[in-house]
Structure formats: C-alpha cells, structure tokens
Amino acid sequence: MIELEQRFIDGRQLPLVLQVVRGRDAGIDDIVACLREHKAEIGTLLDRHGALLLRGFDALDSAPRFAAVLDVLASRLLDYVGGTSPRQTVHGQILTATDMPSNYSIPMHQEMSYTASAPDGVAFFCETAPDEGGETTIADARVVTSRISPDVRTRFDAKGVRLRRTLPTLESVHLKPGVQKPWTEVFATTDRDEVGRIASEKGWEVSWLPDNSVQLWQEILPASKTHPRTAERVWFNQTHVFAPEGTIRWAERDERNEQLAVLRRLLAEHPEMVDGVFHGDGTQVSAEDAEHIWDVHQRSEIPVAWRPSDVLLLDNVLAMHGRRSFRGVRRVLAGLIRNETATATGQPSRAAAAAAAE
C-alpha cells in the first residue's frame, strides 16, 4: 500500500510536495492505481498551489512509465508545433523538456503563452538528475503579477502583446542569439508552402528574409489570463524573454559574452534579425517596461533541485517555470496537458467541448 504525505521544501510555499512515506518499492501498476485514487485531490491542490511535486515513486524510471502516469492525470497531451524551445519527441507525445545547451539558463515563463492555444498544464519528469545545477525554477504567477508595477499592468492590459520572432535556417541557427531553433523545427516541415498554411491557420503572419530565415508575427494576445476555475487573473506573456532588453539580460546572466556581442551588433545593424515584442497598436514594448518585467521574474524564482523519478505538475496559468544552467548529464522529460474541465463559471471550456466532439 502506498501512503503519501504533504510537505514543503525548506519551509517554502512552492511547490507542494506529495512525498511517498510508505510503498517506495511499489510497481508501476500500483503507482497508477494510487494516482487514479488521488486524482481529484491532486486537481484541487493544483488549483490552490499551482505547482505539485510527486516524489518517491521509485518505479518511475522511463518515458513510457511517465506516460502511464499522465494517462491518469492528464485529459490529453498536445504537440509542440509553433513552440520556441528545441525539443525532441521521446515516446508518444512525451518530449524532452528542452535541448537548449547546458550553459544556458531558461527564464521563467508559462508554456507557449505567446499563442492562443497554450497548454493548460505542464508535467516534468526527471529521468537523470544533473551533477551540478540544473534546478527547475518555478514561481507563483499570482505573486509575479502583484510585483509588476500597476502602471505596466494597466498599459499591457490596454494594448495587449504581440511576439515577433526571427527563425533562422538550420545552417545559421548557431548564429541566432537567444533561443536557437530553426524554422524547420518550429513548423515541423521543410516546405515553405506548408509554413504559410500553418501560419494562416493559426492567425500568424510570415515573411521570408533574403537568407531564407522566417520573420514570424504571432497573434495579438491579452497580457494577462483568467484561470478557468479559480477566476484569478494573472500575468501571462513572455515579454521579458523575447524583448531585446530581456535577451541581453539573459545572455549577461549566463555570461554568454560572444552571443552578447553578436546581439548588440545585430540590434545596431540588423534589428529585424532580433526577436521583439510589440503592443497591439504596433508600438514596440519600451526598454524600461521590459527591464522591469525581467527583474520581477528573476526576483521571484524558486529553485527546485531534481531527484530521479520526480514528477513536477504545473498549472500553466498559476505557475511559471524555467531552468538554471548545469554541468553533467541532465535528462528531464515533459508532457503538455490539455484539461477537460469546467470553467470558473461552471461551464465546459471551448477546448473541452471541442475535445469531446472529436
């Protein structure tokens, strides 16, 4: 029999840990049965805390077993077409969390918050813990929202945000400062016509630059999002990641000095090659606002050190996540979750209704 205990790490209020205190040697069938029994409670705890760490299920040692857990806890998993981070499919719709080099940190964010179809949740699984560093950073989006200047929140809520990404070719991806992912991987195709079709379907605009890179304008979105069950409205965008000022701060934090020099040169000579964030009226987000938002996110980070077999469940509205740089081998897998749940008004969400009709 498996027995779980709720606790926090070192007195922190995030994440809530569900620790196995009896039954660590349970097999995968017993683990699945335990999680099925506690599924409703897990959902309630995620709505309350936003981040839940399952620890001590020793039999969770592979992608298929992680998938078996998500078969219980997730309504369905999503693909990653249009995503920014380099990733590989490992098993079914289980992905690597990111293939960004180990000397990169990753700023905190909500998954795919630059799209209208962001996942409802994200699950991470530690297959191999790093030798040094590599903590996943998390934060309560409600806390982050409260720390952002009311003037900034008002301005962003009135104008919305729109991400402009420059996506390099496979041959030139190493020259791209910031997130290094070619357009062939973003769109999962090498066909330019298919890129246009996908972009049109998603409401995006694309143009081709002389070097065969793609400039992608994503849809105009609200800067904040209301949680479908708790009705809390929180900051929900990645301005601090993709604004040039944020990209500079990111490179400075990682001491990626060569990329920092390239980024500054491109900003001076070819600003169209650098990602940017704009408001819905076409004005670019100010440097002052981008710097402020970066500072708030960095100040709000809570590092979570991994142990093998850990599963971290995140509500993608209420919790943010990132990564610290590391040494050694680190293998963390991920699943992007679409929930079929009632909204804060008690009505099924459009996503849930669409899924039910499939």
N, C-alpha and C positions, 0 to 999 in steps of 0.2 A: 504494500500500500504506500502511495506517495503522500507525503504531508508537506504543505507549503507554509511559509511564514513571511509576513510582510515586514520590510525594514527599509531604512535609507542608508546610504553610504556616508560614513563620517558626518552624520547629522545634516547632510544636505537635503533639500526638499525635492530634488530631482536627480535621477529617476527613482520612482518607487520600485523596490526590488521584491520579486516573488522568489524567495530562496527555498530550495528543496532542503528540508531538515530531516526527512526520512524517505528512503527509497531512491537514493542517488544511483543505485545499480539497476533501476527499473529499465526494462526493454522499451523499444520504440512504441510497441502497441499499447503498453501501459501508460506511456507518456501522452500519447494521442488521446487515450481514454480520459486521463486526468484533465487535460486541457479542454476537452469537449465538456466535461462536467463543470469546469470553471469558466466557460466561455462568456456567459452573461456577466459574471463578476469582473472578468478582465475588461470587457467593454465599458462597464461602469467606471472602473479605475482609470482607464484611458481618458474618458471624458473629464474626469476630475483632475488628473495629474498631467496628462499629455504624453508621458513617457513611462514605459514599464519595462523593466529588465527581468527576464526569466533566467535564473542561474541555478546550476546544479543538476541539470538533466544530462548526465554524462554520456548517454547513448546517442545524443545529438552530435554526430561526428561527420556528417556528409551533406552534400547538397540535396540528395533525394530525401533524407530524413528531415532536413529543414523544410522541404516542400511538403512533406507529410504533416508537419506542424501547421503550415499555412493553409493546407486543405481544410483544417478545422477552424482556424481563426480568421481567415480571410474569405469574403464572399467570392472574389475572383482577383486574379493578378493581371496587370497591364503590361504592355510592351513599352519600349523606351524611344520610339520614333520621335524625333524633334528634341531630344534631350541634349544637354551640353557636355556632360562628363563622358570621357571614353570608358566604355564598359564592354564586357563580353557575356554572351549567354552561356550558362554552365549546365543547366538542367531544366527542361521545360521553359518556364518564364522566370527562373531563378537566374540572377545576374551577378557579376562581380559588382561590389559596391562602387568602385571606381578603379580605373587603371592609371590614374594620374601618378607621375613619378613620386618616389618616396620622399624626395626633398621638398615637395610641395605640401603645404597645409591646404585645407579647404575651408573657406569662410563659411560660417553658419548660414543656413538658408532653409526654406521649406521646399520640398522636392517639386521641380517643374512649376514653380509659382509664377513663371513668366508665360504660362499657357492657360487657356480657359478650361483645360481638362486635366488639371493637376490631380495626382493620386489623393485619395482620402487618408491613406496611411502608408507608412514605410516600415518594413521589418528588416533588421540586420541580423546576421548570424556569423559568429566568429569560428572559423574552421582552424585558423592558425593565428595565435597572438604574436605580435612583433617582439623582437628582442628589446627594443628601446623606443619609447614614444608611441605614436600611432593611436593615441586615445581618440575616440569619437567625442566631439564636443556637442553638447546639447544646451538648449535654453528654453525657458517658458516664454512663448510668444506674447503672453499677456504682460509679462514683466518687460520684455523688449518694447512693446507698444507704449507702456507707461513711461519709459525713459526717453522716448523720442519727443522732441520739442513739440508742443501743441501747434505752434506756427507751421512747422514742417508737415505734421499730420494733416492740418487743415488744407494746406496748399496741395499736397498729394491727393487727398480725397476729392478735392475740387477738380483737379486736372487729370488724374489717372496717370498711368505709366505705360511706356511702350519701349520694348527692347529692340535695339538694332545690333545684329551680330554679323561679323565678317567671318565667313567659314572658309578656311584655306583648302587647297588641294592636298592630297596625300603626300605629294612630293615636297610641299612647302610648309607642312604643319609644324615642323620643328622651329620655324621662324616666328610662329604666332605667339605673342606674349599673352599671358593669362591661360585660359582653358585651351588646350591643344587638341582639337578634334576636327577632322576634315569633313567636308560636306557630304562625302560619300557615306560616312558613318552616321552622321546626323539624320540623313534621309534614308539610309539603308538601301541605296541604289547608286549605280554609276551612270544612270540615264538622266540627262538634263531635262527631258520632257517629263519624266516621272517626278523630278523635283518640282517642276511647275505645277503638276497635277496635285501633289501632296500639299504644297503651299496654298493653292487655291482652295482646296477642301478645308483647310484649317483657318482660312481667312488671313493668310500671310502674304506679303509681297516679296518677290525676289528679283534681283538684278545681277547680271554676270559682269565681273570686273575683267580687265584685259588679261590678267594672269590666270583666268579660269576659276578664280575664287568666287564665292557667292556672298552677296550682301543681302541679308535676310531681315526684313522688318516684320516683327511679330505683331499680334493684335493689340489694340489699346485695351488695357485692363484696369479695374479698380486697384488702388494701392493697398486696400485692406479687404478682409474677407470675414463673413459671419459664419461661425461654426453652425453646422446643420442641426445640432441637438441642444447645445448649451446656449445658443444665440449670442455668444460673446463675439465681439468684432475686434480683430487683431490685424496687425501689420502683416502683409502677405505679398512681398515682391523681393526682387534681388537687385535693387538699385546699387547697393554697396558693393556687389560683386562685379557688375558689368560697367558701371560708370568708370571713366578713365582714372579718376582720382582713387577709386577703390582698387582698381587693378594695380596702381602704383603702390598703394599701401600694402597690398597683398604681397607683391614682389619684395618690398622692403622688409616685411616681417620674415619672409623666408630667406632673405639675403641672396636672392637670385639676381645678382648685380648685372650680369651680362644681359639678361632679359629686360632688366630695368632700363638699361641704356638703349636697347632696341625700342622699347615702348616710348621713351621720351623722344627719340628721333622720329618715330612714326607720327607721334602727335604733332610734331613741328612740321614734318614734310608731307605726310600722307595720312591725315586724320581719318579718312574713310576706311583705312585698314584696321582701325581700332574699334572695339565694341563701344557702344554708347547707350545711354538711357535718356528717353525723351518723355515729355508730357504729351497728353492727348492733343494739345493745341500746337504741337510741333516744336516747342521750345525745349532746349536741352536742360536736363537737371543741372542745377548750379553746383559748382565745386564745393561751396560751403555746405549745401544740403548733403551731398554725397559723403563728405568727410565726417559730418556729424553722425550720419546713419552708420557709417563704418565703425566709428568709435563706440556707439551704443552696442552694436552687435559684439564687438570684440570684448567689451567690458562685461557682457552677460554670459560668456562661455562657461560651461561646467564640463570639465573633462571626465570621461568615463573610460577607465582602463579595462581592456578586454581580458577575459579568460576563455579558453577553448570551451565550446558548447554554449556560450552565452547567446541569448536571443534578445534583441532590443526592439520593442514595439513602440512606434511613434505615431501619434495623431498628427497628420501633416498640416493641420491648421494650428493646433495649440502648441506644437513643439517644433523647434528648429534643430538642425544638426550640421555638423562639419567634421573636420579631421585635422589632427596635428601631424606634422611630419614624423618620420620614423626611420629606424635602422633595422636591418634584418628582413626576414620574410613575414609579410602580413597578408592574410587572406580572409577577407570579410565579404560575405555574400549578401544579396539584397533581394527583396520582393516588393513590388509596387502594388498597393492594395486599393481596390475599389470596393467600398462598402455598399450594401443594400440595406439602408437604414432609414428610419423616419427622420424628417427634418425637425427643426426647432418648433415648427407649428403643428407637428404631428402628422404631416402629410408625407407620402413617399417622395423622395427626391426624383428629379427627372432622370438622373443616371440609373437609379434603382428601377424606375419604370421601364426604361429602355432595356436594361439587362433582363428584366422579367419577360420582355416581349421577344427576346432572341430565341 
